[in-house]
Amino acid sequence: MIVGVSGRRATRFDLSPAEVAAMLGDEPAYRARQVWSGIHAGREPEEMAELPAALREKVATGLPAGLHLVQESTSDGGDTDKWLWRLSDGAAVETVLMRYPDRATVCVSTQAGCAMACSFCATGQAGFTRHLTTGEIVEQVVRARRSALPRRLSNVVFMGMGEPLANYGPTWAAVERLHHDLGLSARHLTVSTVGLVPGIRRLTAEALPVNLAVSLHAANDGLRDELVPINRRWPLAELLAACREYVDAKGRRLSFEWALIDGVNDRPSDAAELADIALPLAAHVNLIPLNPTPGYLVRGPSAAKVRAFRDRLRGFGVNATVRRNKGTDIDAACGQLAARAAEAGASQPVVLSRPPARRR
């Protein structure tokens, strides 16, 4: 048994190629390569027909899965899946797969819970449990890629539960694994942050030019202090300076995520302040009508108000789009499914289905 640095048993995606080879013992080197390729293709040990039966059993015992299904929810006519996983120590995390006509995107978690305490976020309301390992992050992508078939999994966004840059080492190691072993281009990998300036500067120094998304939500320090408490540690001037350094170093488009909250950050003055920040950085703005959460009862604006806010930004010259609010009926906002399952005491696999959405 291989034990990770946390003291927990290492799962199949936590191991390096050398550790997989060591687990296999005296098997020839090509067997380790077969196992490594097989698990990263999302195959279970019993499906690896190229291995002798005894070796398949050894792999199943020595390389346990890190994610165990608790709930699976499906919405949008089968285009959106959300999984609630139980980790080896009982912690819970979520993954969301979004299917489009010719591709798919997966949104992965990097922590169980979150310490950032953003007032409107279900994960932040639940508090922090622990960091995920590299293997637990990678396994979410591998499972989603298999589920997406025959569509191509084209994009991975680190926007699920947790703050990726607060778990920097495992998160970046996962980025490298997705790039090197799963063949995903850096241009299709997006790391999100609520504004951890030291983490953004570390990203700036890395070799892979991934996309950076900043969960902004307010364009003045007073309001942002309320919505995103980490702003009190790194206020907007410091955050935007770090964003400028990243854009200049990487040449990648910066995105600002903006959860639209009715009567809070959807006013004309908010649009003007956001434009003043976005335009100098040539930042793209993703507008996300708020998914309501039990701990924050304010809702997103009406569709008409969302369009008006978008159009106001575009009038200023900002590249702004409204993200389709996929999966609202299956608690697809970060942390909602985990919170509901915890309240219900869910511990067994459950499939929750909704009627197919009407296609337009």
Secondary structure, 3 states (H helix, E strand, C coil): CCECCCCCECCCCCCCHHHHHHHHCCCCHHHHHHHHHHHHCCCCHHHCCCCCHHHHHHHHHHCCCCCEEEEEEEEHHHCEEEEEEECCCCCEEEEEEEECCCEEEEECCCEEECCCCCCCCHHHHHCEEEECCHHHHHHHHHHHHHHHCCCEEEEEEECCCCCHHHHHHHHHHHHHHHHHCCCCCHHHEEEEECCCHHHHHHHHHCCCCCEEEEECCCCCHHHHHHHCHHHHCCCHHHHHHHHHHHHHHHCCCEEEEEEECCCCCCCHHHHHHHHHHHHHHCCEEEEEECCCECCECCCCCCHHHHHHHHHHHHHCCCEEEECCCCCHHHCCCCCHHHHHHHHHCCCCCEEEECCCCCCC
